[in-house]
Amino acid sequence: MNDNHALQAIGWPLDDHGRPAFAAWREMLADFPTAYPARVVEQHRTGYVVAVGPEEGMAVESPPHWQRAPSYRKGATPTEQRAGVGDWVLVEPAPEDAIVTKDQIVALLPRRTAIKRGAAGEHYKQQLIAANVDTVFVVCGLDSDFNPRRIERYLLLVSGSGAVPVVVLTKLDQADDVPGSLEALIDLAAQDVPVRAVNALDPDSVASLNPWLRPGTTAVLVGSSGAGKSTLTNTLVGSERMKTGAVRESDERGRHTTTHRALIPLESGACLIDTPGMRELKPTGEEDVAENFSDIDALGANCRFRDCRHASEPDCAIRAAIEDGKLDPRRFANYVKLQEEVAGAADKLAERQTQHAAPATNGAAAPPLSARPARKPVEKAPGKPSRQRPRIDDDYGED
């Protein structure tokens, strides 16, 4: 079942010798000689669909410990350590004489990149958005839902992932002030983030994204509902692959049209992952805010006092830049807000990590998935948070 050419068509990286490009992957393949590599192309509440090439995928069985409730407690497996769309896994064929008819995932290969967010809800959890992606298309409409602050939040989540962010502004055909919208994102030049404005219905317009969709690469679309992700996907695929929905006239936001994450091969040889719109964009606590606001960080270095809080201190370079019109006060306010949220999430993350390292109270810890032996044939049955949880404003996207 191992066809390197077919695997390459869905992003399997090979070195100059035709081997898997990463030593850790080669070692794990050797540890599971009867298993075959496959990529997770769909993730549903009830399981996974994997593929070994650009054709239709097949449903596989999850490991038993993935079928239990996720948790950060010792011996349990949190959500982000389970496979997600874009992940590469090793799959063991079902024994011919067994009752179980589905092949089973036996190992999760180390990720090259991972896009994560803090999951919605009161309790700290991480949620994997996509794995092993090269480019993240941050999609936002050029209608009344255009929101530079939301774009900054998405870029924060992408930072440190290893993937390249590209801001894609859709609904170019409906925009009233494209130059003004582009001017509102001028600060992104400090982070070398490309910005492209497109009409998602026009293949020629969408072709401006081709430099990030070369053979063997994987891109993921992220953005709020109604931003045009599914329309953009259909144009890139060349068919009505993903459902699209009307946008509410009251606030120009869409209903959920993509209900699960899915990986789609493109004719260019690239792969595309479409994701549902996200209600909340909570940080995980692993982000570097200063990296995403390098212009503000550079200004802060010119303040008179090294511990300047940019409030009432004399000779504050940031306040001076705001007063001179060189720094958008809304961008600075978002910078402060995100710093507080990341700090709060980092406290919760540290607490969870401590909890995960504590001795198990309900049995021995489960070994890592990659260290577990392949499944045996099944015989036939006879006859501390230091800060208050930050509020996530509704204008950061909704389902």
N, C-alpha and C positions, 0 to 999 in steps of 0.2 A: 504493500500500500504506500510505500515511501517513494514518491516521485518528486525529485528535487525541482524539476522544471515547473510542475504544477504548484508546488509549495512556494517557489519564487514568485509566482503570479499573485500570491496573496501576502507577500512581504517577508518570506523566509530568507534571511540573509546568509549568503555563502561567501567563503573566502576564496582566494585565488586557486586553491586546490580542490574546490568543489565540496568542502566540508562546511558544517555550520560555523558561522563566523566567530562564535564565542566559545572559549575553552570550557566554561562552566556548562554550556549546553551539550558539548560533546561528551563531557564526563557523565552527565545525567543520562544521555542516550545509551552510554555503555553500561550504566547501572540497571537499565531496563531494556535488555536486548530484544524482548518480544513486543515492546510497545512502539507505537508510531507517533510522530509529531503531528499536531493539528492545531488550528487556530480557532479561538472562540469567535464566532461571527454573530451570535445572538445570545442574549442573556434574558431569561424570563424568571418569573417568581418560582416556577416549578423546575427549572433546570437550564441546561445549556444546549446550544447547537454549535457544532464544530465543523470545520471544513479542512480538506487536505488539498484543495485546489479551487479554482474560480467557479466550479459548478455548485449545485445545491448542497447544503450542509446536511448533517445527520445529527439526531438527538443522541446524547450520551448520558451515562449515569454519573452523578457526582460522587466523590468519596464520601463514606459514611459520616465523617466528622463535619463535612460541609452541609450536611442535611440537618444538623442540629442548629439551634439558635446561636447566632454569632455573639461573642462576648470577649471582653478583654481579660477575663479571669484566667488564672493559670490553667493550662490544659485545654482551653477553648481556642477557637479560631475567629478573630474579628473579621468583619466584612471585607476590609481592604486586603486581607491576606488570602482571600479566595479569588478564583479566576473571574475576570471581567472581559468585556468585549475588547479584542485586540491582543489578549494574552495568548501565549503559546503553551500548550500542555502536551504531556505524553499520555497516550490512550492505549489501554490494554484491550485487545480483542476479547469478546465474550467467548468462553469455552463452548465448543459445539455441543457438548452433552449436558449443558447447564440449563436450568430453568430461566436464568437471567439472559435476556436476548440483546440487551444494549451493551456496547463497549463501555468501559469505565475509565475515567480520568485517574491516573495514578501519580502524576507529578505535575507541578506548576513550574515552568522554566523561569529563571530570573528575568525580571523586566529590564529592558533598555531604558524606557521612559515610563512615567506614570502621571496621569492627570487626576488629581483628587480634590475633594472638597469636604468640608464638614457637613455631615448629613443633617437634614432638617429635623427639628425636635429639640427637646430640652436637654437630653443626655448627650454627652460627647461620643460621637462616632465619626469615622471617616468613611467616605464613599468613593470608590474608584469610578471615574468617569470613562477613562479609556487607557489602554496600556500599549506600549511599543509603538507609539505614534511619532512621526517626524515633524508634523506641522499641526498647529491648532488654529483653525479659522474661527475667530471671534466674530460672530455675525450680529449685526444690529441694523435695524431699518432706518432709512432716512425720512421717516415720517414723524409724527408728533411723539413717538416713543423713543426717539433718539436721545441717548443718555450717556454722555462722556464718563460720568461717575461709575455707571454700571460697567462700562468697558474697562475702566481702570481696575475694577474689582475682578473681572475675568482675567485680566493680565496678571494680577497678583497671584491667582490660583495657578496660572501656567508657569510662573517664574520658578526656577529651580527644578522643573520637571525633566529638563533635557530636550524638550520639544521647542520648535520655533513658532512664536505667535505671529499671526497675520490678521489684521482687522479688516473685515469685509463689510462694507456698508451697502445694504441691499435697497431695493425700491428706488433706484436712481430715476426711473421714469416717473415717479410720484413726488420727487423732492422739489421743494420750493427754493431752498437756499443751500446748494451743495458747497459753494465756497465757504459759507459761514460754518457749516458742519465740519469741513476739513480744517478750518482755522481753529475750531474748538479742540481739535486733536493735535494741534501743532506740537504740544509738549511731548508727544510720543516719539518725536524725532530724537529726543535725548536718549531713548532706549533703543533706537534703531529698529522700531517696530514698523513694518510696511503697512500702509493703509490703501485699500482698493475699493472704489465705489463701482457697483455693478447693477445692472438690471438682471435679476436672477432668472427672468424668462427668456433672455436673449443669449444664445450660445456664443455669439461673437463677443459680447460684453464679458461673459463669464470666462472666456479664454484668457483673460488677464491673470487667472489663478493657475494657469498651466505650469509655470516655473516651480510650483510647489507640489505638482502632481506627476512627477516623473516615475518611470517604471520601478517597482520594488519599494516605493515609499507608501506611507500611510498618513492620512490626514483625518482629523476629527472636526466636526462642526459643533460649536457650542453657542448658546444664545438663548434669550428668553422666547417664550411662545409667541408666535406671530412675527418673528424676525425674518422669516423667509428661508429657514434652513431646509425644509422639505422641498420647497420649490427649487432651491439651488441644487439640492441633491438630484432631483429629477432631470434638471438641465445637464448636469455633469454626467449622469448615467445615460441620458438620451432616451429615457422612457419614464412612464408614470410609476416609478418604483415605490415611492413613499407617498402616503396620503397627504393632501394639503387641505387646509381649512380656511374659511373666511375669517377676516379680522373684525372684531367688534367695533362698530362705528363709535361707540361711546368713548372708548379709550384707545382704540387702534391696537388692541392686543388680541392675540389669537387663542383659540382653544388648543388643547393637546392634539396634535395630528400625528406625531411620532410617540408611540406608547412604550417602546423599549429600544434599547441600544442595538444597532445592527451594523455589521461590516459588509460593505458592498464593493466588489471588484469593478474597476473602471476600464474602459477600452484603452486608456493610456498606459495601463499596466500598474497604476497606483490603486490603492484601496481607500475607501472613504467610510468613516464612521459617523452616522447621524445619531443624535441624542435627543431625548425629550427636553422641552423647556424646563428651566429650573426655577422653583419658587424662591429658594433662598440660596445665597452664595456665601456660605460661611467659610472662613479660613480654617485650616487644619492646625495651625500653630507652628508649622514648619516653614512658612513663607518669610521672605526678606523684604520688608516694606521699602527700606532704603534703596534697594536695587531697582525697584519699580518706580521710584520717585527720585531718581538720581539728580534731577535739576534742583529739587528742594533740599536734598542732602548736601549738594554743593553750595547752595546759598547759606545753609546753616553753618558751614565751616567758616564763614566770614563774620559770624556774630561776635560781639565783643567778649561774651562769656561762653566758655565751652559747654556749660550746662544750661544755656539759655532755653527757656521754655516758650519763647516767641510770644509772650503775653505782654508784660509791661516793662521788661528789662530794657535798659538803654542800649542804643547802637545795635538793635536787632536787624540783621540783614534781611530776614524773611519779611518782617513787617514793612521794612523800607521797600522791598520789591513789590509787595502788594499795593502800597500807597503810590508807587510809581507806575503801576499798571503792568509790571513785568511778570507778575505771578497772579494767576486767577485765584481769588480767595476761596472759591468753591473747590478747587483742586487741593489747596492746602487743608481745608476742612476735611476733605475725604482722606487725605494723608494721615491726619490726626486720628480720625475715626478708625481707619484700618489698623493703625499702630495699636490702638487700644484693643481691638478685636483679636488681633494676632497674639498679643500678650496674654489675653484671657484664655484663648484657645491653647496656647503653649503651656499654661499652668494646668489645664485639664488634661492635656496630652501627657505631661510628666506624671500626673496622678494615675492615669491609666497604665502607663508603662510600669510604674511601681506595682500596681495591682497585678499586672500580668506576670511580673517576676516573683510575686509572693507565692509561698507554698500552696499547692492545690488542697482544697478541703473535701473534694469529692473524687479522689482517686489520683493516680499518677498522671503527669502531664503527657499530652499526646505528642509524639515526635513530629518533626517537620514533615510535610507531605512528601518532599523529595527523598526523605530517608526511609520511607515505609516500603516494605516489600510489595511486589506486584500482587494483585488479588489472586487468591487461590480459586480453582474451579469450584463452583457451587454444585454440590451433589443434588440429584433429583430427590424430591421429597417422597417418602414411601406413602401406596394407596393414598487635691484641695483646690478649689478655685479662688484665686486671690482677688478677682474682680467679679462684679455682677455681670450676668450674661448680657452681652450687648444686644440692643434691639436691631433687627434687620429690617430696614425700610422696605415698603412694598415696591418702591420704584427700582428695585434691583432685579426685577423679573418675577413672573409668576407662572404656574403651570396652566 
